[in-house]
Amino acid sequence: MSNTSDTQLADFCSITGVNDIDSARQYLTVSDGDLQQAISLYFEGGQASAASQITPNERQPIAEAVN
């Protein structure tokens, strides 16, 4: 089992935008504590499942996101 530090969790959340610490911990556990690998896994496939947890009220309209 990997030893996931609070710093790794904070870095993962900051870079990916994930707000769920348990999800961040899962990515880091699967990647054996390798932050770069965990981030890659998130952006290569896990992003869709995490993004689906955002409610419509939390999403910005496209026009605001572009500006």
C-alpha positions, 0 to 999 in steps of 0.5 A, spaced: 500 500 500 502 506 498 503 512 503 499 518 500 501 524 503 497 530 504 501 534 500 500 529 494 493 529 495 493 537 495 497 537 489 493 532 485 486 536 487 490 543 485 492 540 478 486 536 476 480 540 479 478 534 483 474 536 490 473 529 493 479 527 497 477 520 497 477 520 489 484 523 489 487 518 494 484 512 489 488 515 483 494 516 488 493 509 491 492 506 484 499 509 481 502 507 488 503 514 490 506 516 483 503 523 483 505 524 475 502 517 474 496 519 478 494 525 474 496 522 467 490 516 469 485 522 471 486 526 464 487 519 460 480 516 463 478 518 469 476 525 468 469 523 465 467 520 471 469 525 476 466 531 471 460 527 471 459 528 479 459 536 478 452 538 478 449 543 472 449 549 477 457 548 478 459 548 471 460 555 468 457 557 461 461 556 455 462 563 454 464 565 461 469 559 461 472 562 454 473 569 457 
